[in-house]
Amino acid sequence: MGRVRFQVIIALVAILGLALVLAYVAFRVNRVTVPEAGGIYVEGLAGTPQTVNPLLSQANPVDQDLVALIYSGLTRADERGRIQPDLATSWDISAGGTIYTFHLREDVTWHDGAPFSARDVIFTVGLMQDPAFQGAAFLSDLWRNVAAEALSEYTVRFTLREPYAPFLDYTTIGVLPAHILRAVEPGRLAESDFNGSPVGTGPFRVEDVTALHMVLVPFEGYYGQPPYLERLELRFYPDTPSVFEGRKRGEVQGLARVLPEYLDVVRKDDDLALYTGPLAGYNLVILNLDRPVFQSVDVRQAMMYALDRQALVDEVLGGQGIVIHSPILPHSWAYDPNVPKYTHDLAKARAILDDSGWYDHDGDGIREQGAFKLEFALVTNDDDPVRVKLVQAISEQLREVGIQANPTLVSWDTLVSEHLRLRRFDAVLTGWQTLPPDPDPYPYWHSSQATDDGLNFAGYVSGDSDRVLAAARLTPEEAERAALYAEFQAYFAEDVPSLLLYQPVYAYAVDDEIMGVQIGMISEASDRFRNIAEWYTSTQRMLYTEAREKGLVDER
């Protein structure tokens, strides 16, 4: 009998032990590691803040970085250029496309605790409309043609003189606090002490400011997702080499911009993670279509086939670029993936030139047609080593099909003032940088912009392109605009008014102890902070069900 009891006891102990093991396994299996609030991130920037003010920050990337963290706009742009709610919860557009009514959040406070309301929006717009406004001209040019009124404490109406589909882009600008700045004269806004100790409605507020750094901490009253980081410090250095020296001394965890010449340095740092994202801009060879050598579309198409653009990206840029086929970039909602594409095809380039009557009769390697030689000057700025290499490489590639592009180097000021603005050039290697989220190509390719003060430097004139570009500006519906832009992209590909090359890539380095970093399309360098609320250094174990309820696990 005693032996039986002993066996029973052993069995019970074994069952209990198994149960404990299973419980422990279940405990471990049903728990996940998730981010936890806490941690510090220190980033090094080349430059110093001047006016940390959304209305005045356009010329200084450091100011733009701080503005993105401290302020909010009525709206914000996502990675595809679509406009999303921010301080506004929604908006209505009238049937004629001239009246925009914004409905504001009612749970927003400024960093000093004052309530946000429509008064702040009207005040901010009024600053840009004032004749003494000191900010970028494109802001005042737009807003001075808009009537702004507060319909209630949390409703604002904007009335445009005529339909303008890209208008929503302008509502992403940060809003300023009327209760702090109302006594400041618009013409003296840049001199205000406020610009050094800003107060916004964004996810971070200023805790400390010196000549060497600005320290930000999460704003407890922020209406959006609270950041995990408990402290964000931006340290200022005189130049890029100084930032890298700061990294060597252990002063910073992140490097705001990694230029191609520093990629190898970053890759040798085992503790740095390199993030890249396409920049909202593109490099191209602008052709002066008034020059006889470029007036034949056959020549322009042959040049596109002659260029090995992927080789340019790989060999000159170290892979830091994306070959493009349209002036509307691939990330945009307006991009047509079916746009005709030019591939590297020397045989086809030569055949097109032969069929067009361009031959090398005198054996000098350059094709001619009557008195005209297929030869031109290819100009770029001499202070950009990448562009200097590019014009050399492009010249060599075109030479293979009998086209002579003579590299010509000038200063940036000379390039702009004496060549581009005066239209005194054959071809220019340059680029459009930090294009806005709205994909509107009108300023660069509509014939009305081929005047002395316009940006259509190529002198591109096309009735078909003009028609769809003008119509797209009057069409607020995205699907209809996208269809019009698809037409434009097809016309552009056929006409080849200039030689599209590549979209640059933004490179950003962050210590690998900082997790949750993601980089998508970069319109401005500050877009690297688009998901900073999700960056973290600390983690915790949590029941899966609890983590799911809090939205901390991705169930896709």
KEFIFI-255908 format. One record per residue (C-alpha): x, y, z. Coordinates in steps of 0.1 Angstrom, whole numbers, plus 5000, padded with zeros to 4 digits. Layout:
// KEFIFI-255908
XYZ ...
END
This chain:
// KEFIFI-255908
500050005000 502850245009 504550164976 501450264957 501150594976 504750664968 504250604931 501150824932 503151104948 505851064922 503251084894 501651394909 505051564912 505851474876 502451614864 503051934885 506551974870 505151924835 502452174842 504952434854 507152374824 504152414800 503052724819 506452874816 506652794779 503152934774 504253244794 507253284771 505553204739 502553434746 504853734753 506553964728 509254224729 507854574723 509254924724 509255104758 509355474765 512855604774 516255654758 518255944743 519156014707 521856264698 522356374662 525056584646 524156854620 526457064598 525257424604 523457624630 519857734635 519058094624 515258124625 513457824639 510157944624 508157754597 507658074577 511358164576 513157824576 513157744539 516857854533 518357664562 518257284565 518957304603 515957524608 513857294587 514856994609 513857174641 510657304626 509556954616 509956834652 508457144669 505557254647 502457114630 500657234599 496957204590 498056904569 501056694562 502256504532 502856124532 505555944513 503555944481 502756314482 499256264493 497956524518 496856394552 495156554582 497256704610 495957014629 492856984606 490756664609 489256704575 488456954548 485857024521 486457154486 483757334467 482457214434 484357484416 487557404434 488057754448 486757724484 488557504509 486957464543 489057314571 487757154603 490357184631 491156954660 489657074693 492156894715 495357084706 497457304729 500557494723 503757394742 503057664768 499557534775 497557784755 494757644734 495057624696 492257764675 491357914641 492858244653 496358104650 495657984615 494358324603 497258494621 499858274604 498258334569 498158704576 501858714582 502558564548 500158804532 501659114547 503659324522 506559334547 506758954549 510458844550 510058474540 510258284507 508458464478 506658154468 504658154501 503658524498 502858494461 500358214468 498758334500 498258694489 495758554464 493758374491 491058514513 491258354547 488458374573 487558194606 483958064604 484157954640 486757874667 487657554649 486657614613 488657804587 487757884551 490157974523 488858124490 491058114460 490658354430 490758054406 491057674410 494557554419 494857184426 498357204443 496857444469 496757174496 500557154495 500757504510 498657404540 501457174553 503357484565 503657504603 501157724622 502458004646 501058104680 499058424677 499058474715 502858504715 503558684682 500658914677 502659214690 505559144666 505459354634 505459124603 508559304589 510459224621 509458864625 512958744616 514458944644 512158814671 513658624701 510858374695 512858214666 515458104691 513057964717 510157844696 506757724708 504757494686 502157224687 504356944674 505556624691 508656784707 509057094728 512257284735 513957214768 517357374764 519057594737 522757694735 525157784706 526157414705 522857224707 519157224711 517556974734 513956864727 511756644749 508356494741 505356734745 503056574770 500056744755 500656634719 497556514702 499256244681 501255934688 503756024717 507355954709 509155674728 512455874731 512656074763 515256314749 516356434715 519456644712 520656804680 524256914681 525557174658 528957164640 530557404615 530757164586 530356794576 533956684585 533356824620 530256614624 532256304616 534956404640 532156434666 531156084658 534655964664 534656124698 531455954707 529456274708 526656184684 524655874675 523355994642 524756174611 522156394594 523356354559 525956124544 527356254512 528756004486 532356074496 531655974532 529855644524 533055434529 533655594563 530155504575 530355154562 533555094582 531755194614 530354864627 527955044650 526255254624 523255154603 522955324569 519455414558 518655544523 515655694506 514955854473 515056234472 512256434457 514256574428 516056474397 519256544377 519056604340 520756754310 518657054300 518757104262 518357454247 515757374221 516357704203 519757554192 519557404157 521457094169 518557004193 515557094171 515256744157 513456504180 515356224163 518656364177 517156394211 515856044211 519155904198 520956074227 518655904252 519355564237 523055644236 523255714274 523955434297 522355604327 522655294350 526355294344 526455664354 524655584386 526855284394 530255414384 529955794392 527455794421 528455464437 524955344432 523355634451 520755714425 517755584406 517355604369 514155784360 511855784330 509556074338 509756424354 507056294377 508956064401 508155704407 507055754444 504255994434 500655894431 500756074397 503555854382 502555634353 504455304355 503655244318 505455554306 507755474276 511255404287 514555454270 517155174275 520755184266 520855074230 523855204209 522655024178 519255194179 520855534186 523055494155 520155374134 518055674143 520855914134 521555734102 517855744092 517856114100 520756194077 523456244103 526756094091 530456134098 531556224063 534956364072 535956074095 536556294126 534156084147 531556364148 528356334127 527256614106 524356714084 525156974058 526957264076 525857154111 528056924132 526456724159 528456904185 527657124215 528957254249 527857064280 528057304309 527957234347 529157384379 532857324388 532257314426 530356984424 532856694419 530056444411 528756664383 532256724369 532656344366 529156314351 529756554322 532956374314 531256034314 528256164294 530556314268 532355974265 529055784261 527656024234 530956014215 530355644209 527455724185 529156024169 527856304191 530456544205 529556704239 532256934251 532456954289 532557314301 532957404338 531957734353 531057854388 527557804402 526858174401 527958194365 525957894355 522758044369 523158404361 524958394327 523758064313 520457944326 518658274333 519858434300 519358114281 522858134268 523857774267 523657464245 523157204273 523457224310 523856934335 521957044366 519056924388 515857014405 516156954442 513556924471 510556924448 507256974467 505056674474 502456784448 503756644415 502756954394 505356984366 503857304352 506557544365 509357354347 507657234314 504757464305 505557694276 504357994297 507357934319 509857964291 510158344297 513258504313 511958464348 510458114343 511957774350 511357614316 514957674307 514757424278 512157634260 509857334257 506757434237 504057174232 500357234227 499556894239 501656914271 500457264278 496857154275 497056874300 499357064325 496957354326 493957124330 495556934358 495957254378 492257304376 491256954387 491156874424 490156514419 493256284422 492156024396 491456284370 494756464376 496656134374 495056064340 496156404327 499656364341 499856024324 499256204291 501956454299 504456184307 503756014273 504156344255 507456424274 508856074266 508056124229 509456474226 512456434249 512856814256 515756734279 517756424290 516456284322 519156104342 518455994378 516856064411 519356124439 519355914471 519456054506 521755864529 521355884567 523355704593 522155614628 523655414656 522255064655 521055084691 518355324678 515555104665 512355164646 514055404621 512455404586 513055634557 510855664526 510655944501 512556254512 511156584499 513256774525 516056644548 513656684577 511456414563 513856164579 511956234611 508656144596 508255834618 510355954648 507555874672 508355514665 512155534672 513155364704 516155234724 514355054753 512154744751 509954544774 508254194774 504454214772 501653964767 500853934730 497154004736 498054324755 500554434728 498054374701 495354584719 497954864722 498854834685 502454744693 502554434671 502254414633 499854134625 500354144587 
END
